[in-house]
Amino acid sequence: MGSTMEPPGGGYLHLGAVTSPVGTARVLQLVFGCTTFSLVAHRGGFSGVQGTFCVSAWGFCFALSALVVACEFTRLHGCLRLSWGNFTAAFAMLATLLSATAAVIYPLYFSRLECPPEPEGCTARNFRLAASVFAGLLFLAYATEVALTRARPGQVASYMATVSGLLKIVQAFVACIIFGALVHDSHYGRYVATQWCVAVYSLCFLATVVVVVLSVLGHTGGLGCPFDRVVVVYTFLAVLLYLSAAVIWPVFCFDPKYGEPGRPPNCPKGSCPWDSQLVVATFTYVNLLLYVADLAYSQRIRFVPTF
């Protein structure tokens, strides 16, 4: 008697998970990620906060990419209690941002054309240059997946695959950069006005994370009101809040009455509060533009909660 253990959806293994264009991009992510990590760990070397961030980013992206490929290949993602399309789209965007940052930081801090002194020598230089090249290729692999899976006009897709959903990841990432600058001698506690700005950054970041988490877990239908309407209202409020911070922060940091209009000449490099304040101001405007773009795109999408 023949076996009847045939899965209802076809074979147990899904070859398209590694042979389709998106699958090929994910396989390249594993190859480039493993190569970059190995080159740095073997002879390239790293040190300090910058090196730790790069290695952590590459390790995190590689681990989750391996999980995505394994679940797609074995069809086990259907057993997970989350929206798989939202999860993969959100992760691809986050990995693109992390790999792009690491691809800039590592060559900037560790790669040089001249050979370092012994015992590192030219071998370490060659490994660092090679790691820098593969870090750039890793970024391109993740960016390719985002481009391939991004929702097209008129296409029914997961919310996180839309422009609005992808912008949510970028907004949260930019907010993390702002937080990093705030805790690095920014002196934000001097005035109530600058503390208000910190509250704006925190509130908008938390709300954005909640939207992403609800989308990934597939719980957007339990809000009691249409999810797309909630997103539009929240985004509009975020624009207003960031607009206030975009006005208040520069005034209380760079106006002569409250702060320094220019960088103090005796301010130490690497630990200058004015530098941190400038970073916060710059990325405040970046996030304001992102929220404005998000608000514009949110008017054009229709959310499908069961997708």
Backbone as CSV, one residue per row, in Angstrom:
resi,resn,N_x,N_y,N_z,CA_x,CA_y,CA_z,C_x,C_y,C_z
1,MET,0.852,-1.198,0.000,0.000,0.000,0.000,0.882,1.240,0.000
2,GLY,0.593,2.176,-0.847,1.410,3.376,-0.948,1.162,4.314,0.218
3,SER,2.124,5.169,0.420,2.029,6.143,1.508,1.067,7.259,1.135
4,THR,0.312,7.744,2.142,-0.607,8.874,1.948,-0.130,10.106,2.707
5,MET,1.136,10.107,3.115,1.672,11.216,3.898,2.104,12.351,2.978
6,GLU,1.218,12.834,2.163,1.519,13.943,1.254,0.921,15.222,1.822
7,PRO,1.708,16.252,2.064,1.165,17.491,2.618,0.149,18.106,1.686
8,PRO,-0.926,18.692,2.242,-2.000,19.229,1.405,-1.540,20.339,0.490
9,GLY,-0.504,21.096,0.847,-0.071,22.233,0.038,1.054,21.898,-0.909
10,GLY,1.347,20.632,-1.159,2.457,20.264,-2.024,3.581,19.660,-1.207
11,GLY,4.832,19.754,-1.711,5.975,19.179,-1.015,6.259,19.893,0.289
12,TYR,6.968,19.183,1.158,7.314,19.761,2.448,8.326,20.893,2.287
13,LEU,9.216,20.797,1.315,10.237,21.811,1.086,9.819,22.723,-0.063
14,HIS,10.030,24.005,0.139,9.640,25.007,-0.841,10.896,25.513,-1.547
15,LEU,11.177,24.959,-2.732,12.401,25.323,-3.442,12.383,26.775,-3.907
16,GLY,11.190,27.339,-4.100,11.111,28.732,-4.509,11.663,29.694,-3.476
17,ALA,11.806,29.209,-2.222,12.349,30.059,-1.168,13.802,30.430,-1.412
18,VAL,14.490,29.641,-2.263,15.896,29.935,-2.548,16.163,30.143,-4.033
19,THR,15.175,29.864,-4.890,15.393,30.015,-6.330,14.689,31.222,-6.938
20,SER,13.688,31.763,-6.246,13.007,32.956,-6.746,13.916,34.170,-6.602
21,PRO,13.584,35.287,-7.247,14.419,36.492,-7.086,14.584,36.915,-5.634
22,VAL,13.497,36.895,-4.860,13.602,37.254,-3.449,14.426,36.216,-2.693
23,GLY,14.195,34.932,-3.026,14.974,33.882,-2.381,16.455,33.986,-2.692
24,THR,16.783,34.317,-3.925,18.192,34.495,-4.294,18.817,35.641,-3.511
25,ALA,18.077,36.726,-3.358,18.580,37.860,-2.569,18.837,37.439,-1.131
26,ARG,17.966,36.617,-0.579,18.150,36.168,0.806,19.344,35.225,0.947
27,VAL,19.543,34.378,-0.041,20.730,33.507,-0.002,22.005,34.345,-0.072
28,LEU,22.010,35.363,-0.930,23.169,36.249,-1.017,23.381,36.995,0.295
29,GLN,22.296,37.318,0.983,22.442,37.964,2.288,23.198,37.050,3.257
30,LEU,22.870,35.774,3.246,23.557,34.825,4.113,25.031,34.705,3.735
31,VAL,25.292,34.623,2.424,26.678,34.473,1.962,27.502,35.711,2.312
32,PHE,26.996,36.886,1.969,27.740,38.122,2.238,27.846,38.398,3.731
33,GLY,26.790,38.104,4.477,26.827,38.334,5.915,27.831,37.447,6.602
34,CYS,27.830,36.164,6.253,28.788,35.226,6.850,30.220,35.591,6.472
35,THR,30.429,35.992,5.212,31.763,36.368,4.759,32.266,37.606,5.484
36,THR,31.412,38.619,5.592,31.813,39.854,6.283,32.164,39.578,7.727
37,PHE,31.296,38.856,8.416,31.520,38.547,9.826,32.804,37.742,10.011
38,SER,33.035,36.773,9.131,34.222,35.922,9.245,35.504,36.704,9.000
39,LEU,35.494,37.592,8.000,36.684,38.393,7.710,37.055,39.284,8.892
40,VAL,36.045,39.894,9.499,36.313,40.777,10.643,36.772,39.971,11.846
41,ALA,36.119,38.845,12.111,36.451,38.051,13.292,37.808,37.366,13.151
42,HIS,38.194,36.986,11.921,39.428,36.225,11.732,40.669,37.110,11.829
43,ARG,40.774,38.115,10.967,41.973,38.951,10.987,41.682,40.446,10.882
44,GLY,40.475,40.802,10.456,40.175,42.224,10.287,40.193,42.978,11.602
45,GLY,39.527,42.403,12.587,39.508,43.010,13.905,38.527,44.164,14.029
46,PHE,38.166,44.446,15.270,37.293,45.574,15.571,37.532,45.964,17.024
47,SER,37.131,47.180,17.363,37.291,47.660,18.728,36.333,48.816,18.959
48,GLY,36.093,49.119,20.229,35.282,50.260,20.582,33.804,50.054,20.290
49,VAL,33.047,51.112,20.535,31.600,51.068,20.328,31.268,50.877,18.856
50,GLN,32.036,51.534,17.982,31.756,51.447,16.550,31.921,50.019,16.036
51,GLY,33.022,49.380,16.404,33.255,48.009,15.956,32.237,47.039,16.523
52,THR,31.888,47.231,17.796,30.895,46.362,18.421,29.547,46.492,17.735
53,PHE,29.187,47.724,17.381,27.914,47.924,16.675,27.916,47.191,15.337
54,CYS,28.995,47.331,14.569,29.044,46.695,13.247,28.911,45.187,13.352
55,VAL,29.686,44.581,14.258,29.642,43.127,14.402,28.269,42.675,14.906
56,SER,27.691,43.435,15.840,26.367,43.086,16.354,25.312,43.190,15.255
57,ALA,25.405,44.226,14.435,24.440,44.388,13.339,24.548,43.244,12.351
58,TRP,25.768,42.884,11.972,25.943,41.790,11.015,25.464,40.469,11.604
59,GLY,25.767,40.232,12.885,25.329,38.994,13.520,23.815,38.902,13.632
60,PHE,23.178,40.006,14.009,21.721,40.046,14.128,21.062,39.800,12.776
61,CYS,21.538,40.490,11.744,20.949,40.339,10.408,21.142,38.929,9.879
62,PHE,22.318,38.350,10.098,22.570,36.995,9.617,21.657,35.987,10.314
63,ALA,21.497,36.128,11.639,20.678,35.175,12.391,19.224,35.215,11.924
64,LEU,18.669,36.419,11.761,17.276,36.504,11.340,17.096,36.123,9.867
65,SER,18.098,36.424,9.035,18.013,35.991,7.634,18.000,34.472,7.536
66,ALA,18.842,33.828,8.349,18.860,32.360,8.367,17.509,31.818,8.828
67,LEU,16.900,32.480,9.817,15.584,32.051,10.285,14.528,32.200,9.189
68,VAL,14.563,33.323,8.473,13.586,33.565,7.408,13.733,32.518,6.308
69,VAL,14.963,32.271,5.859,15.189,31.303,4.793,14.769,29.904,5.242
70,ALA,15.109,29.530,6.483,14.761,28.200,6.985,13.243,28.020,7.064
71,CYS,12.542,29.042,7.556,11.085,28.943,7.667,10.419,28.925,6.297
72,GLU,10.925,29.716,5.364,10.373,29.709,4.008,10.633,28.376,3.321
73,PHE,11.827,27.847,3.471,12.214,26.615,2.782,11.449,25.406,3.315
74,THR,11.180,25.377,4.619,10.482,24.244,5.228,8.989,24.496,5.414
75,ARG,8.509,25.670,5.001,7.106,26.069,5.137,6.651,26.144,6.590
76,LEU,7.566,26.296,7.530,7.200,26.351,8.938,6.665,27.714,9.348
77,HIS,6.799,28.716,8.477,6.312,30.037,8.857,4.801,30.053,9.042
78,GLY,4.108,29.055,8.443,2.670,28.960,8.642,2.291,28.560,10.059
79,CYS,3.255,28.014,10.808,2.983,27.611,12.191,3.202,28.750,13.175
80,LEU,3.806,29.843,12.722,4.104,30.960,13.613,2.891,31.873,13.739
81,ARG,2.672,32.375,14.924,1.527,33.240,15.182,1.896,34.701,14.917
82,LEU,2.173,34.978,13.683,2.456,36.344,13.272,2.160,36.488,11.788
83,SER,2.091,37.725,11.348,1.874,37.997,9.926,3.230,37.905,9.229
84,TRP,3.431,36.816,8.498,4.743,36.547,7.926,5.148,37.617,6.908
85,GLY,4.202,38.076,6.097,4.525,39.115,5.127,4.961,40.405,5.789
86,ASN,4.275,40.793,6.867,4.660,41.995,7.602,6.012,41.820,8.277
87,PHE,6.245,40.635,8.834,7.508,40.384,9.526,8.695,40.457,8.574
88,THR,8.609,39.778,7.430,9.735,39.768,6.499,9.977,41.151,5.890
89,ALA,8.898,41.897,5.619,9.062,43.238,5.056,9.711,44.173,6.070
90,ALA,9.260,44.091,7.336,9.830,44.951,8.374,11.289,44.602,8.633
91,PHE,11.591,43.312,8.688,12.977,42.912,8.933,13.897,43.313,7.791
92,ALA,13.427,43.159,6.557,14.265,43.521,5.406,14.617,45.005,5.437
93,MET,13.648,45.846,5.797,13.911,47.285,5.874,14.873,47.596,7.009
94,LEU,14.650,46.974,8.171,15.549,47.194,9.311,16.960,46.713,8.996
95,ALA,17.075,45.550,8.377,18.393,45.018,8.028,19.090,45.907,7.000
96,THR,18.314,46.493,6.084,18.901,47.422,5.116,19.529,48.618,5.824
97,LEU,18.817,49.170,6.800,19.330,50.324,7.534,20.542,49.953,8.383
98,LEU,20.473,48.810,9.058,21.596,48.386,9.895,22.835,48.087,9.054
99,SER,22.648,47.363,7.956,23.794,47.012,7.115,24.370,48.243,6.428
100,ALA,23.512,49.206,6.069,24.014,50.440,5.465,24.857,51.219,6.460
101,THR,24.384,51.302,7.698,25.142,52.015,8.736,26.479,51.342,8.997
102,ALA,26.458,50.013,9.112,27.706,49.287,9.354,28.650,49.391,8.170
103,ALA,28.101,49.424,6.944,28.931,49.534,5.747,29.620,50.892,5.655
104,VAL,29.076,51.890,6.354,29.712,53.211,6.394,30.682,53.304,7.561
105,ILE,30.259,52.805,8.721,31.063,52.963,9.936,32.345,52.151,9.877
106,TYR,32.270,50.888,9.448,33.469,50.036,9.505,34.605,50.572,8.630
107,PRO,34.375,50.896,7.367,35.496,51.462,6.591,35.985,52.794,7.149
108,LEU,35.061,53.593,7.686,35.427,54.908,8.191,36.369,54.810,9.384
109,TYR,36.156,53.829,10.239,36.936,53.733,11.468,38.061,52.705,11.405
110,PHE,37.981,51.738,10.507,38.942,50.640,10.567,39.719,50.401,9.270
111,SER,39.207,50.809,8.133,39.877,50.511,6.862,40.786,51.668,6.449
112,ARG,42.020,51.347,6.112,42.991,52.309,5.620,43.755,51.687,4.458
113,LEU,44.205,52.532,3.536,44.984,52.015,2.415,46.397,51.658,2.837
114,GLU,46.924,52.394,3.831,48.277,52.073,4.293,48.225,50.943,5.319
115,CYS,49.302,50.210,5.403,49.371,49.066,6.315,49.586,49.554,7.746
116,PRO,48.851,48.994,8.717,49.093,49.347,10.119,50.398,48.715,10.597
117,PRO,50.935,49.183,11.719,52.175,48.606,12.240,51.975,47.162,12.683
118,GLU,53.069,46.452,12.751,53.024,45.072,13.234,52.567,45.062,14.695
119,PRO,51.917,43.995,15.159,51.765,42.682,14.500,50.604,42.590,13.505
120,GLU,49.788,43.646,13.364,48.666,43.547,12.434,49.148,43.501,10.996
121,GLY,49.895,44.513,10.583,50.507,44.513,9.264,49.512,44.606,8.121
122,CYS,50.029,44.316,6.919,49.215,44.435,5.707,48.128,43.371,5.615
123,THR,48.323,42.248,6.293,47.297,41.206,6.267,46.002,41.714,6.879
124,ALA,46.099,42.406,8.014,44.908,42.968,8.649,44.264,44.021,7.752
125,ARG,45.091,44.828,7.077,44.541,45.832,6.165,43.750,45.188,5.043
126,ASN,44.302,44.120,4.468,43.623,43.431,3.365,42.288,42.834,3.817
127,PHE,42.287,42.249,5.012,41.046,41.674,5.539,40.007,42.761,5.791
128,ARG,40.431,43.909,6.291,39.497,44.998,6.568,38.928,45.582,5.283
129,LEU,39.759,45.709,4.265,39.262,46.209,2.979,38.272,45.226,2.364
130,ALA,38.595,43.932,2.455,37.679,42.918,1.925,36.364,42.918,2.700
131,ALA,36.450,43.065,4.037,35.236,43.115,4.851,34.387,44.324,4.485
132,SER,35.030,45.445,4.185,34.306,46.654,3.790,33.555,46.436,2.474
133,VAL,34.198,45.745,1.530,33.552,45.457,0.241,32.334,44.558,0.435
134,PHE,32.509,43.494,1.216,31.387,42.573,1.422,30.295,43.209,2.276
135,ALA,30.645,44.141,3.144,29.622,44.866,3.901,28.752,45.696,2.958
136,GLY,29.375,46.301,1.951,28.601,47.032,0.947,27.721,46.116,0.130
137,LEU,28.232,44.943,-0.233,27.420,43.974,-0.977,26.255,43.469,-0.137
138,LEU,26.482,43.313,1.166,25.410,42.878,2.060,24.283,43.907,2.081
139,PHE,24.641,45.172,2.150,23.630,46.227,2.103,22.838,46.162,0.798
140,LEU,23.512,45.968,-0.326,22.830,45.895,-1.612,21.879,44.700,-1.662
141,ALA,22.257,43.588,-1.042,21.392,42.405,-1.038,20.102,42.675,-0.269
142,TYR,20.209,43.336,0.876,19.004,43.658,1.642,18.164,44.718,0.927
143,ALA,18.824,45.719,0.342,18.088,46.745,-0.396,17.354,46.135,-1.584
144,THR,17.951,45.125,-2.200,17.294,44.445,-3.320,16.023,43.743,-2.865
145,GLU,16.079,43.087,-1.711,14.868,42.433,-1.204,13.762,43.455,-0.939
146,VAL,14.115,44.602,-0.358,13.117,45.643,-0.107,12.492,46.107,-1.422
147,ALA,13.337,46.290,-2.439,12.835,46.743,-3.735,11.933,45.696,-4.380
148,LEU,12.273,44.415,-4.210,11.477,43.351,-4.833,10.150,43.119,-4.123
149,THR,10.112,43.317,-2.822,8.905,43.004,-2.060,8.041,44.226,-1.774
150,ARG,8.509,45.413,-2.118,7.721,46.624,-1.854,6.422,46.580,-2.651
151,ALA,5.340,46.989,-1.991,4.023,46.967,-2.630,3.978,47.971,-3.771
152,ARG,3.419,47.541,-4.892,3.245,48.408,-6.051,1.845,49.011,-6.035
153,PRO,1.620,50.127,-6.739,0.283,50.737,-6.786,-0.763,49.749,-7.272
154,GLY,-1.850,49.640,-6.524,-2.936,48.732,-6.882,-2.733,47.304,-6.430
155,GLN,-1.584,46.989,-5.868,-1.282,45.627,-5.436,-1.751,45.414,-4.002
156,VAL,-2.370,44.261,-3.727,-2.754,43.893,-2.366,-1.533,43.297,-1.675
157,ALA,-1.080,43.951,-0.607,0.150,43.515,0.055,0.057,43.785,1.544
158,SER,1.000,43.249,2.286,1.086,43.508,3.721,1.354,44.987,3.965
159,TYR,0.857,45.485,5.099,1.027,46.909,5.394,2.495,47.294,5.463
160,MET,3.336,46.457,6.078,4.745,46.792,6.238,5.484,46.790,4.908
161,ALA,4.894,46.233,3.859,5.523,46.252,2.537,5.164,47.513,1.766
162,THR,4.219,48.312,2.276,3.884,49.564,1.619,4.904,50.637,1.977
163,VAL,4.858,51.741,1.252,5.777,52.841,1.550,5.565,53.345,2.968
164,SER,4.305,53.447,3.379,4.004,53.900,4.727,4.588,52.959,5.777
165,GLY,4.458,51.653,5.558,5.005,50.685,6.502,6.524,50.731,6.563
166,LEU,7.166,50.838,5.400,8.627,50.917,5.372,9.122,52.185,6.043
167,LEU,8.383,53.283,5.859,8.770,54.536,6.507,8.704,54.423,8.027
168,LYS,7.800,53.586,8.542,7.726,53.393,9.990,9.051,52.853,10.535
169,ILE,9.652,51.928,9.814,10.930,51.375,10.255,12.019,52.444,10.220
170,VAL,12.034,53.245,9.172,13.036,54.305,9.054,12.845,55.340,10.159
171,GLN,11.600,55.686,10.465,11.329,56.649,11.527,11.845,56.145,12.874
172,ALA,11.594,54.885,13.175,12.075,54.319,14.434,13.601,54.282,14.466
173,PHE,14.225,53.979,13.335,15.690,53.927,13.263,16.288,55.310,13.484
174,VAL,15.707,56.324,12.852,16.189,57.696,13.030,16.002,58.147,14.475
175,ALA,14.893,57.745,15.089,14.665,58.084,16.494,15.742,57.474,17.384
176,CYS,16.195,56.272,17.059,17.277,55.650,17.832,18.570,56.459,17.713
177,ILE,18.831,57.009,16.528,20.000,57.875,16.359,19.858,59.121,17.238
178,ILE,18.655,59.684,17.281,18.411,60.855,18.127,18.639,60.505,19.597
179,PHE,18.144,59.361,20.032,18.336,58.953,21.422,19.815,58.768,21.743
180,GLY,20.558,58.203,20.792,21.987,58.028,21.008,22.700,59.351,21.193
181,ALA,22.306,60.356,20.411,22.907,61.682,20.560,22.457,62.352,21.851
182,LEU,21.213,62.117,22.267,20.702,62.742,23.485,21.475,62.291,24.727
183,VAL,21.796,61.007,24.789,22.483,60.489,25.981,23.972,60.770,25.946
184,HIS,24.457,61.323,24.841,25.892,61.599,24.707,26.151,63.092,24.954
185,ASP,26.005,63.502,26.201,26.336,64.872,26.635,25.590,65.938,25.835
186,SER,24.288,65.742,25.641,23.532,66.737,24.888,22.978,67.864,25.767
187,HIS,23.020,67.658,27.084,22.530,68.659,28.040,21.058,68.993,27.801
188,TYR,20.272,67.983,27.473,18.861,68.233,27.187,18.061,68.580,28.434
189,GLY,18.603,68.333,29.616,17.871,68.595,30.849,17.966,70.017,31.362
190,ARG,18.653,70.902,30.635,18.829,72.270,31.119,17.536,73.066,31.090
191,TYR,16.673,72.811,30.113,15.444,73.599,29.945,14.243,72.668,29.834
192,VAL,13.110,73.167,30.285,11.862,72.410,30.153,11.518,72.226,28.673
193,ALA,11.863,73.212,27.856,11.551,73.141,26.425,12.277,71.983,25.758
194,THR,13.561,71.792,26.070,14.298,70.676,25.474,13.826,69.338,26.044
195,GLN,13.359,69.340,27.300,12.784,68.115,27.845,11.484,67.764,27.121
196,TRP,10.731,68.804,26.727,9.536,68.562,25.917,9.908,67.877,24.605
197,CYS,11.003,68.304,23.991,11.442,67.678,22.740,11.762,66.203,22.944
198,VAL,12.424,65.891,24.064,12.732,64.492,24.364,11.440,63.693,24.534
199,ALA,10.436,64.301,25.168,9.144,63.626,25.319,8.502,63.381,23.958
200,VAL,8.639,64.328,23.038,8.107,64.156,21.682,8.789,62.985,20.991
201,TYR,10.114,62.953,21.047,10.854,61.859,20.403,10.430,60.509,20.979
202,SER,10.287,60.451,22.303,9.956,59.185,22.964,8.540,58.741,22.623
203,LEU,7.587,59.685,22.682,6.196,59.345,22.411,6.006,58.855,20.982
204,CYS,6.582,59.573,20.026,6.438,59.175,18.622,7.134,57.844,18.352
205,PHE,8.278,57.628,18.986,8.998,56.363,18.804,8.165,55.198,19.330
206,LEU,7.618,55.341,20.538,6.831,54.262,21.123,5.591,53.971,20.284
207,ALA,4.925,55.022,19.812,3.731,54.815,18.984,4.086,54.112,17.682
208,THR,5.207,54.478,17.084,5.640,53.831,15.846,5.944,52.360,16.073
209,VAL,6.611,52.063,17.182,6.934,50.675,17.502,5.651,49.870,17.721
210,VAL,4.669,50.474,18.379,3.392,49.783,18.606,2.719,49.452,17.275
211,VAL,2.729,50.391,16.332,2.132,50.146,15.013,2.843,48.985,14.318
212,VAL,4.171,48.980,14.375,4.940,47.913,13.732,4.652,46.565,14.395
213,VAL,4.653,46.534,15.725,4.432,45.281,16.449,3.033,44.735,16.175
214,LEU,2.024,45.599,16.207,0.667,45.142,15.912,0.563,44.575,14.497
215,SER,1.252,45.205,13.552,1.216,44.714,12.173,1.911,43.361,12.055
216,VAL,3.061,43.233,12.688,3.819,41.980,12.599,3.079,40.835,13.286
217,LEU,2.437,41.121,14.420,1.702,40.080,15.137,0.336,39.794,14.526
218,GLY,-0.105,40.646,13.588,-1.391,40.431,12.957,-2.573,40.755,13.839
219,HIS,-2.400,41.705,14.768,-3.457,42.063,15.705,-4.097,43.403,15.382
220,THR,-3.967,43.855,14.158,-4.504,45.175,13.816,-6.021,45.187,13.748
221,GLY,-6.634,44.033,13.618,-8.080,43.980,13.514,-8.796,44.110,14.843
222,GLY,-8.068,44.061,15.960,-8.701,44.112,17.274,-8.667,45.469,17.923
223,LEU,-8.475,46.531,17.151,-8.376,47.872,17.721,-9.736,48.507,17.969
224,GLY,-10.792,47.959,17.381,-12.112,48.541,17.542,-12.433,49.626,16.542
225,CYS,-11.483,50.017,15.728,-11.698,50.999,14.669,-10.718,50.684,13.543
226,PRO,-10.962,51.188,12.344,-10.097,50.851,11.211,-8.627,51.208,11.472
227,PHE,-7.766,50.253,11.194,-6.341,50.439,11.461,-5.748,51.567,10.625
228,ASP,-6.160,51.655,9.353,-5.598,52.700,8.506,-5.977,54.087,9.005
229,ARG,-7.175,54.217,9.581,-7.578,55.514,10.135,-6.754,55.857,11.371
230,VAL,-6.500,54.859,12.214,-5.660,55.082,13.395,-4.263,55.532,12.979
231,VAL,-3.719,54.893,11.947,-2.375,55.233,11.482,-2.327,56.663,10.951
232,VAL,-3.330,57.059,10.199,-3.351,58.413,9.641,-3.442,59.456,10.750
233,VAL,-4.332,59.225,11.737,-4.480,60.184,12.840,-3.191,60.271,13.643
234,TYR,-2.596,59.120,13.960,-1.335,59.134,14.708,-0.231,59.838,13.931
235,THR,-0.132,59.583,12.630,0.906,60.212,11.821,0.715,61.722,11.770
236,PHE,-0.537,62.169,11.673,-0.810,63.605,11.671,-0.376,64.242,13.001
237,LEU,-0.678,63.575,14.113,-0.247,64.087,15.414,1.279,64.087,15.526
238,ALA,1.920,63.057,14.971,3.386,62.997,15.010,4.000,64.142,14.222
239,VAL,3.392,64.501,13.096,3.882,65.642,12.318,3.817,66.914,13.149
240,LEU,2.706,67.135,13.841,2.568,68.331,14.669,3.575,68.335,15.815
241,LEU,3.761,67.187,16.454,4.701,67.109,17.566,6.135,67.350,17.096
242,TYR,6.511,66.721,15.993,7.866,66.903,15.481,8.073,68.327,14.971
243,LEU,7.014,68.951,14.474,7.122,70.338,14.034,7.449,71.250,15.215
244,SER,6.821,70.985,16.360,7.135,71.773,17.557,8.579,71.543,17.999
245,ALA,9.030,70.290,17.961,10.410,69.998,18.348,11.401,70.613,17.370
246,ALA,11.043,70.651,16.086,11.932,71.223,15.069,12.117,72.723,15.262
247,VAL,11.159,73.359,15.929,11.276,74.791,16.221,11.963,75.012,17.563
248,ILE,11.566,74.244,18.570,12.041,74.479,19.933,13.500,74.075,20.114
249,TRP,13.880,72.895,19.622,15.238,72.399,19.887,16.327,73.336,19.370
250,PRO,16.281,73.793,18.114,17.339,74.709,17.656,17.377,76.030,18.430
251,VAL,16.196,76.538,18.823,16.164,77.807,19.554,16.868,77.683,20.893
252,PHE,16.581,76.629,21.635,17.139,76.479,22.974,18.526,75.847,22.983
253,CYS,19.046,75.504,21.828,20.404,74.963,21.767,21.376,75.896,21.049
254,PHE,20.892,76.649,20.056,21.797,77.433,19.213,21.531,78.940,19.254
255,ASP,20.449,79.366,19.884,20.224,80.803,20.040,21.189,81.342,21.110
256,PRO,21.815,82.513,20.887,22.777,83.058,21.865,22.190,83.252,23.258
257,LYS,20.874,83.435,23.354,20.256,83.641,24.654,20.263,82.379,25.505
258,TYR,20.228,81.206,24.860,20.133,79.955,25.594,21.327,79.019,25.380
259,GLY,21.969,79.095,24.240,23.045,78.155,23.943,24.149,78.785,23.126
260,GLU,24.785,77.995,22.306,25.920,78.432,21.496,25.541,78.380,20.022
261,PRO,25.576,79.506,19.308,25.255,79.479,17.872,26.296,78.764,17.031
262,GLY,27.523,78.677,17.525,28.585,77.972,16.818,29.311,77.025,17.748
263,ARG,30.091,76.134,17.172,30.811,75.159,17.988,31.883,75.857,18.808
264,PRO,31.886,75.688,20.136,32.909,76.318,20.972,34.302,75.846,20.580
265,PRO,35.284,76.768,20.503,36.623,76.373,20.053,37.329,75.411,20.992
266,ASN,36.989,75.451,22.280,37.659,74.580,23.252,36.864,73.304,23.542
267,CYS,35.882,73.019,22.701,35.044,71.836,22.921,35.809,70.593,22.465
268,PRO,36.004,69.591,23.342,36.793,68.407,22.971,36.126,67.574,21.890
269,LYS,36.910,67.075,20.976,36.385,66.241,19.903,35.924,64.902,20.452
270,GLY,34.728,64.502,20.068,34.190,63.221,20.511,33.323,63.312,21.744
271,SER,33.390,64.397,22.491,32.557,64.559,23.689,32.089,65.999,23.832
272,CYS,31.718,66.589,22.723,31.269,67.979,22.712,29.741,68.022,22.709
273,PRO,29.131,68.649,23.716,27.662,68.719,23.746,27.077,69.394,22.511
274,TRP,27.784,70.358,21.949,27.263,71.066,20.776,27.127,70.118,19.591
275,ASP,28.077,69.193,19.445,27.987,68.212,18.360,26.746,67.336,18.512
276,SER,26.484,66.875,19.736,25.303,66.049,19.977,24.024,66.832,19.710
277,GLN,24.006,68.100,20.104,22.834,68.927,19.854,22.597,69.123,18.360
278,LEU,23.686,69.262,17.606,23.557,69.413,16.155,23.009,68.138,15.522
279,VAL,23.473,66.989,15.993,22.970,65.712,15.474,21.472,65.580,15.755
280,VAL,21.063,65.928,16.975,19.641,65.851,17.324,18.822,66.774,16.434
281,ALA,19.307,68.004,16.238,18.574,68.955,15.397,18.460,68.452,13.957
282,THR,19.557,67.929,13.421,19.552,67.451,12.036,18.559,66.316,11.838
283,PHE,18.605,65.320,12.724,17.735,64.162,12.551,16.301,64.448,12.998
284,THR,16.093,65.527,13.754,14.720,65.962,14.015,14.061,66.392,12.715
285,TYR,14.783,67.149,11.909,14.247,67.570,10.615,14.103,66.388,9.660
286,VAL,15.031,65.435,9.742,14.919,64.245,8.898,13.642,63.480,9.232
287,ASN,13.387,63.276,10.522,12.193,62.533,10.910,10.922,63.318,10.623
288,LEU,10.985,64.637,10.742,9.822,65.446,10.382,9.450,65.238,8.919
289,LEU,10.441,65.240,8.051,10.183,65.006,6.628,9.647,63.590,6.392
290,LEU,10.169,62.627,7.145,9.697,61.247,6.999,8.228,61.126,7.416
291,TYR,7.862,61.783,8.501,6.468,61.723,8.943,5.541,62.449,7.968
292,VAL,6.010,63.555,7.391,5.207,64.250,6.392,4.991,63.355,5.166
293,ALA,6.064,62.702,4.710,5.932,61.774,3.580,5.022,60.604,3.938
294,ASP,5.142,60.110,5.161,4.284,59.020,5.621,2.817,59.433,5.598
295,LEU,2.550,60.651,6.060,1.178,61.147,6.069,0.611,61.241,4.652
296,ALA,1.444,61.688,3.721,1.001,61.796,2.330,0.701,60.423,1.739
297,TYR,1.570,59.439,1.983,1.357,58.105,1.429,0.210,57.377,2.127
298,SER,-0.010,57.691,3.427,-1.075,57.004,4.165,-2.448,57.327,3.596
299,GLN,-2.579,58.455,2.913,-3.857,58.819,2.315,-4.185,57.952,1.096
300,ARG,-3.174,57.260,0.551,-3.352,56.574,-0.728,-3.447,55.061,-0.600
301,ILE,-3.333,54.531,0.631,-3.357,53.077,0.778,-4.655,52.645,1.436
302,ARG,-5.022,51.414,1.186,-6.163,50.794,1.838,-5.662,49.527,2.501
303,PHE,-5.845,49.458,3.813,-5.292,48.350,4.575,-6.201,47.131,4.510
304,VAL,-5.590,45.960,4.308,-6.330,44.693,4.298,-5.921,43.930,5.536
305,PRO,-6.707,43.914,6.621,-6.294,43.364,7.899,-6.053,41.873,7.881
306,THR,-6.645,41.125,6.950,-6.497,39.669,6.967,-5.353,39.188,6.131
307,PHE,-4.601,40.100,5.485,-3.529,39.665,4.592,-2.323,39.216,5.400
